[in-house]
Amino acid sequence: MERKEIISNLKRDGAWYRMNGIIFAASKNMCDEETIKLLRSLKSNTVWMLGRQVGWYAIAALDMLGAEKYTGNDPDIAQFVSEFPAVVRTVTGVEITAQDSE
């Protein structure tokens, strides 16, 4: 998925588009200002998608990209944040290395 499509998905209505945008932004290590701002705006999204709130995907992506570490005390979100690189790998087929996720 190209950057333009990822940004478009992050801006669209619809949980499916937003979730895909979040996952692919993380897989492409998109740390630019526009992407980070969009991810931050999605943190409060409470729509459920595949057993998780869309906001959880945004929180996990921000953590994985090193833009904003998750410091909350919700154990479900904390577990999802730790599992997120595997989710990205499964969905995109992109192997995330330790260097990529720092």
Secondary structure as GFF3:
##gff-version 3
##sequence-region A 1 102
A	DSSP	alpha_helix	3	11	.	.	.	ID=ss1
A	DSSP	alpha_helix	15	27	.	.	.	ID=ss2
A	DSSP	alpha_helix	33	42	.	.	.	ID=ss3
A	DSSP	beta_strand	48	49	.	.	.	ID=ss4
A	DSSP	beta_strand	52	53	.	.	.	ID=ss5
A	DSSP	alpha_helix	54	64	.	.	.	ID=ss6
A	DSSP	alpha_helix	75	92	.	.	.	ID=ss7
###
